[in-house]
Amino acid sequence: MLLSSTEENYLKAIYKISERTGEQNSSTNGIAAELGTSAASVTDMIRKLSEKGLIHYEKYRGVSLSKDGMKFALQLIRKHRIWEVFLHDSLHFSWDEIHDMAEQLEHVRSDELINRLEAFLGFPKFDPHGDPIPNQNGSFTYRAQTALSNVKTKGVEISVLGVRTADPDFLRHLDTLGIRPGASFTVSGYTHFDKSLELRNSDQKVIRLGFELTKEILVKQNP
């Protein structure tokens, strides 16, 4: 079955909403917000995707992916994240530049190209933003991680694993703070009133972060 790039984007959006919320079903308003389109356009596309057997729709309960829809969504996510690795690691684009480029490249039809690109890159498990890359069978490599906002104990050492958003302004701001995957810090303070956090880097510089920022950063606690 050949899908248009718009149909593929809808399937990916439904998957990403479910991934982010932990809920199986996605609302039409949620899909519209994810894609920046109208609820009427979403309703029309839901009908088309349902007729192709790619989604399940229940009135008042929302939309979920069928087995075939899930397969298409994972293929698209796989392509997107492998392209991000290539753009970042091989072509040396910064991590705030690669998302929009990968959005275009992910619609390349050739699975063989993606498989060879994956092998060329050394079979990466995660993209530059820290998101897991599904393999050819749609399986992910998972790791223990938590939002930085959940780490509140002074003296705890953490390493950055990734971020929850690829917003370019957000990523550029993190760059100015030296916060990116692989960077390590020690928690030097936590304020209960506003949930702000203080981190100390290897140069002993203290960085103060607000709650809205820390909840978007994924980390692991170092032993």
TIVOBA-709074 format. One record per residue (C-alpha): residue number from 0; chain; x negated, y, z. Coordinates in nm, 3 decimals, padded with zeros to 5 digits. Layout:
+-----+-------+---------+---------+---------+
:  nr : kette :    east :   north :      up :
+-----+-------+---------+---------+---------+
: NUM :     A :       X :       Y :       Z :
...
+-----+-------+---------+---------+---------+
***
This chain:
+-----+-------+---------+---------+---------+
:  nr : kette :    east :   north :      up :
+-----+-------+---------+---------+---------+
:   0 :     A :  00.000 :  00.000 :  00.000 :
:   1 :     A : -00.139 :  00.339 : -00.103 :
:   2 :     A : -00.053 :  00.632 :  00.120 :
:   3 :     A : -00.085 :  01.003 :  00.059 :
:   4 :     A : -00.324 :  01.201 :  00.276 :
:   5 :     A : -00.022 :  01.363 :  00.442 :
:   6 :     A :  00.126 :  01.024 :  00.534 :
:   7 :     A : -00.210 :  00.915 :  00.672 :
:   8 :     A : -00.232 :  01.232 :  00.880 :
:   9 :     A :  00.108 :  01.163 :  01.033 :
:  10 :     A :  00.007 :  00.810 :  01.133 :
:  11 :     A : -00.314 :  00.940 :  01.287 :
:  12 :     A : -00.125 :  01.213 :  01.473 :
:  13 :     A :  00.117 :  00.959 :  01.622 :
:  14 :     A : -00.174 :  00.743 :  01.731 :
:  15 :     A : -00.364 :  01.034 :  01.887 :
:  16 :     A : -00.060 :  01.153 :  02.082 :
:  17 :     A : -00.011 :  00.802 :  02.220 :
:  18 :     A : -00.382 :  00.775 :  02.300 :
:  19 :     A : -00.382 :  01.108 :  02.482 :
:  20 :     A : -00.058 :  01.066 :  02.677 :
:  21 :     A : -00.071 :  00.694 :  02.743 :
:  22 :     A :  00.287 :  00.667 :  02.616 :
:  23 :     A :  00.385 :  00.433 :  02.333 :
:  24 :     A :  00.639 :  00.672 :  02.180 :
:  25 :     A :  00.577 :  01.022 :  02.043 :
:  26 :     A :  00.846 :  01.289 :  02.014 :
:  27 :     A :  00.917 :  01.472 :  01.690 :
:  28 :     A :  00.830 :  01.801 :  01.861 :
:  29 :     A :  00.501 :  01.655 :  01.980 :
:  30 :     A :  00.415 :  01.540 :  01.629 :
:  31 :     A :  00.508 :  01.880 :  01.488 :
:  32 :     A :  00.281 :  02.051 :  01.742 :
:  33 :     A : -00.004 :  01.810 :  01.670 :
:  34 :     A :  00.012 :  01.877 :  01.296 :
:  35 :     A :  00.114 :  02.242 :  01.309 :
:  36 :     A :  00.429 :  02.184 :  01.106 :
:  37 :     A :  00.804 :  02.214 :  01.155 :
:  38 :     A :  01.032 :  01.964 :  01.327 :
:  39 :     A :  01.235 :  01.942 :  01.004 :
:  40 :     A :  00.925 :  01.833 :  00.809 :
:  41 :     A :  00.850 :  01.572 :  01.073 :
:  42 :     A :  01.203 :  01.434 :  01.054 :
:  43 :     A :  01.172 :  01.396 :  00.676 :
:  44 :     A :  00.835 :  01.219 :  00.703 :
:  45 :     A :  00.960 :  00.990 :  00.979 :
:  46 :     A :  01.229 :  00.868 :  00.741 :
:  47 :     A :  00.972 :  00.797 :  00.468 :
:  48 :     A :  00.729 :  00.619 :  00.700 :
:  49 :     A :  01.012 :  00.416 :  00.854 :
:  50 :     A :  01.126 :  00.301 :  00.509 :
:  51 :     A :  00.769 :  00.181 :  00.443 :
:  52 :     A :  00.767 : -00.016 :  00.767 :
:  53 :     A :  00.484 :  00.190 :  00.917 :
:  54 :     A :  00.669 :  00.327 :  01.220 :
:  55 :     A :  00.956 :  00.247 :  01.452 :
:  56 :     A :  01.199 :  00.527 :  01.534 :
:  57 :     A :  01.464 :  00.527 :  01.805 :
:  58 :     A :  01.687 :  00.828 :  01.855 :
:  59 :     A :  01.611 :  01.006 :  02.184 :
:  60 :     A :  01.311 :  00.775 :  02.245 :
:  61 :     A :  01.077 :  00.887 :  01.969 :
:  62 :     A :  00.835 :  00.730 :  01.724 :
:  63 :     A :  00.585 :  00.447 :  01.761 :
:  64 :     A :  00.353 :  00.281 :  01.511 :
:  65 :     A :  00.433 : -00.058 :  01.366 :
:  66 :     A :  00.158 : -00.318 :  01.332 :
:  67 :     A :  00.086 : -00.201 :  00.976 :
:  68 :     A :  00.106 :  00.165 :  01.081 :
:  69 :     A : -00.145 :  00.103 :  01.358 :
:  70 :     A : -00.381 : -00.062 :  01.110 :
:  71 :     A : -00.371 :  00.240 :  00.878 :
:  72 :     A : -00.418 :  00.482 :  01.170 :
:  73 :     A : -00.721 :  00.296 :  01.302 :
:  74 :     A : -00.877 :  00.280 :  00.956 :
:  75 :     A : -00.844 :  00.656 :  00.925 :
:  76 :     A : -00.987 :  00.719 :  01.271 :
:  77 :     A : -01.275 :  00.483 :  01.194 :
:  78 :     A : -01.357 :  00.673 :  00.874 :
:  79 :     A : -01.329 :  01.010 :  01.047 :
:  80 :     A : -01.562 :  00.923 :  01.332 :
:  81 :     A : -01.822 :  00.751 :  01.115 :
:  82 :     A : -01.829 :  01.056 :  00.889 :
:  83 :     A : -01.879 :  01.274 :  01.196 :
:  84 :     A : -02.183 :  01.068 :  01.297 :
:  85 :     A : -02.328 :  01.096 :  00.947 :
:  86 :     A : -02.270 :  01.473 :  00.927 :
:  87 :     A : -02.421 :  01.530 :  01.270 :
:  88 :     A : -02.707 :  01.279 :  01.282 :
:  89 :     A : -02.814 :  01.264 :  00.917 :
:  90 :     A : -02.717 :  01.604 :  00.777 :
:  91 :     A : -02.773 :  01.789 :  01.108 :
:  92 :     A : -02.448 :  01.981 :  01.121 :
:  93 :     A : -02.366 :  02.099 :  01.474 :
:  94 :     A : -02.093 :  01.920 :  01.667 :
:  95 :     A : -01.860 :  02.220 :  01.635 :
:  96 :     A : -01.877 :  02.204 :  01.252 :
:  97 :     A : -01.817 :  01.838 :  01.178 :
:  98 :     A : -01.450 :  01.784 :  01.269 :
:  99 :     A : -01.299 :  01.985 :  00.984 :
: 100 :     A : -01.541 :  01.831 :  00.732 :
: 101 :     A : -01.457 :  01.480 :  00.850 :
: 102 :     A : -01.085 :  01.564 :  00.819 :
: 103 :     A : -01.143 :  01.592 :  00.444 :
: 104 :     A : -01.380 :  01.299 :  00.406 :
: 105 :     A : -01.165 :  01.054 :  00.604 :
: 106 :     A : -00.926 :  01.019 :  00.309 :
: 107 :     A : -01.190 :  00.857 :  00.086 :
: 108 :     A : -01.035 :  00.527 : -00.024 :
: 109 :     A : -01.342 :  00.301 : -00.033 :
: 110 :     A : -01.371 :  00.075 :  00.271 :
: 111 :     A : -01.697 : -00.060 :  00.129 :
: 112 :     A : -01.846 :  00.290 :  00.138 :
: 113 :     A : -01.751 :  00.329 :  00.505 :
: 114 :     A : -01.885 : -00.016 :  00.594 :
: 115 :     A : -02.219 :  00.059 :  00.427 :
: 116 :     A : -02.233 :  00.401 :  00.587 :
: 117 :     A : -02.171 :  00.243 :  00.926 :
: 118 :     A : -02.457 : -00.003 :  00.867 :
: 119 :     A : -02.685 :  00.279 :  00.747 :
: 120 :     A : -02.617 :  00.465 :  01.073 :
: 121 :     A : -02.696 :  00.160 :  01.286 :
: 122 :     A : -02.337 :  00.066 :  01.379 :
: 123 :     A : -02.270 :  00.356 :  01.617 :
: 124 :     A : -02.017 :  00.291 :  01.893 :
: 125 :     A : -01.929 :  00.657 :  01.963 :
: 126 :     A : -01.908 :  00.976 :  01.759 :
: 127 :     A : -02.087 :  01.304 :  01.851 :
: 128 :     A : -01.789 :  01.414 :  02.062 :
: 129 :     A : -01.800 :  01.092 :  02.262 :
: 130 :     A : -01.498 :  00.925 :  02.102 :
: 131 :     A : -01.520 :  00.547 :  02.046 :
: 132 :     A : -01.544 :  00.427 :  01.686 :
: 133 :     A : -01.324 :  00.127 :  01.596 :
: 134 :     A : -01.503 : -00.154 :  01.415 :
: 135 :     A : -01.373 : -00.322 :  01.100 :
: 136 :     A : -01.127 : -00.524 :  01.310 :
: 137 :     A : -00.993 : -00.215 :  01.485 :
: 138 :     A : -01.161 : -00.294 :  01.819 :
: 139 :     A : -01.320 : -00.023 :  02.033 :
: 140 :     A : -01.614 : -00.022 :  02.272 :
: 141 :     A : -01.493 :  00.124 :  02.600 :
: 142 :     A : -01.697 :  00.260 :  02.890 :
: 143 :     A : -01.623 :  00.384 :  03.238 :
: 144 :     A : -01.564 :  00.759 :  03.225 :
: 145 :     A : -01.361 :  01.027 :  03.397 :
: 146 :     A : -01.280 :  01.395 :  03.354 :
: 147 :     A : -01.534 :  01.622 :  03.521 :
: 148 :     A : -01.241 :  01.778 :  03.708 :
: 149 :     A : -01.212 :  01.454 :  03.908 :
: 150 :     A : -01.568 :  01.481 :  04.043 :
: 151 :     A : -01.560 :  01.696 :  04.357 :
: 152 :     A : -01.834 :  01.562 :  04.584 :
: 153 :     A : -02.143 :  01.776 :  04.635 :
: 154 :     A : -02.468 :  01.598 :  04.549 :
: 155 :     A : -02.316 :  01.358 :  04.296 :
: 156 :     A : -02.519 :  01.324 :  03.976 :
: 157 :     A : -02.327 :  01.302 :  03.650 :
: 158 :     A : -02.403 :  01.256 :  03.280 :
: 159 :     A : -02.185 :  01.402 :  03.007 :
: 160 :     A : -02.030 :  01.140 :  02.778 :
: 161 :     A : -01.798 :  01.346 :  02.562 :
: 162 :     A : -01.514 :  01.593 :  02.535 :
: 163 :     A : -01.139 :  01.571 :  02.491 :
: 164 :     A : -01.113 :  01.840 :  02.224 :
: 165 :     A : -01.313 :  01.922 :  01.913 :
: 166 :     A : -01.208 :  02.288 :  01.915 :
: 167 :     A : -01.509 :  02.476 :  01.767 :
: 168 :     A : -01.491 :  02.769 :  02.011 :
: 169 :     A : -01.483 :  02.529 :  02.305 :
: 170 :     A : -01.781 :  02.332 :  02.175 :
: 171 :     A : -01.984 :  02.647 :  02.104 :
: 172 :     A : -01.915 :  02.765 :  02.458 :
: 173 :     A : -02.040 :  02.434 :  02.596 :
: 174 :     A : -02.356 :  02.476 :  02.388 :
: 175 :     A : -02.427 :  02.809 :  02.558 :
: 176 :     A : -02.404 :  02.628 :  02.892 :
: 177 :     A : -02.621 :  02.336 :  02.784 :
: 178 :     A : -02.332 :  02.093 :  02.823 :
: 179 :     A : -02.322 :  01.819 :  02.562 :
: 180 :     A : -02.327 :  01.437 :  02.552 :
: 181 :     A : -02.639 :  01.301 :  02.720 :
: 182 :     A : -02.697 :  01.604 :  02.946 :
: 183 :     A : -02.719 :  01.535 :  03.320 :
: 184 :     A : -02.627 :  01.757 :  03.614 :
: 185 :     A : -02.586 :  01.751 :  03.992 :
: 186 :     A : -02.264 :  01.875 :  04.149 :
: 187 :     A : -02.373 :  02.160 :  04.375 :
: 188 :     A : -02.033 :  02.291 :  04.486 :
: 189 :     A : -01.656 :  02.260 :  04.460 :
: 190 :     A : -01.390 :  02.519 :  04.549 :
: 191 :     A : -01.051 :  02.374 :  04.648 :
: 192 :     A : -00.866 :  02.704 :  04.598 :
: 193 :     A : -00.916 :  02.730 :  04.222 :
: 194 :     A : -01.061 :  02.381 :  04.156 :
: 195 :     A : -01.377 :  02.536 :  04.013 :
: 196 :     A : -01.699 :  02.336 :  04.008 :
: 197 :     A : -02.066 :  02.426 :  04.027 :
: 198 :     A : -02.328 :  02.218 :  03.845 :
: 199 :     A : -02.704 :  02.238 :  03.873 :
: 200 :     A : -02.918 :  02.139 :  03.574 :
: 201 :     A : -03.273 :  02.003 :  03.568 :
: 202 :     A : -03.411 :  02.359 :  03.571 :
: 203 :     A : -03.216 :  02.424 :  03.893 :
: 204 :     A : -02.988 :  02.671 :  03.713 :
: 205 :     A : -02.635 :  02.673 :  03.858 :
: 206 :     A : -02.339 :  02.674 :  03.618 :
: 207 :     A : -01.990 :  02.759 :  03.745 :
: 208 :     A : -01.698 :  02.600 :  03.558 :
: 209 :     A : -01.324 :  02.659 :  03.588 :
: 210 :     A : -01.069 :  02.380 :  03.609 :
: 211 :     A : -00.941 :  02.433 :  03.252 :
: 212 :     A : -01.294 :  02.361 :  03.129 :
: 213 :     A : -01.382 :  02.069 :  03.356 :
: 214 :     A : -01.068 :  01.872 :  03.269 :
: 215 :     A : -01.179 :  01.864 :  02.902 :
: 216 :     A : -01.527 :  01.723 :  02.974 :
: 217 :     A : -01.578 :  01.347 :  03.013 :
: 218 :     A : -01.856 :  01.219 :  03.237 :
: 219 :     A : -01.990 :  00.920 :  03.425 :
: 220 :     A : -02.135 :  00.922 :  03.775 :
: 221 :     A : -02.498 :  00.816 :  03.784 :
: 222 :     A : -02.608 :  00.556 :  04.039 :
+-----+-------+---------+---------+---------+
***
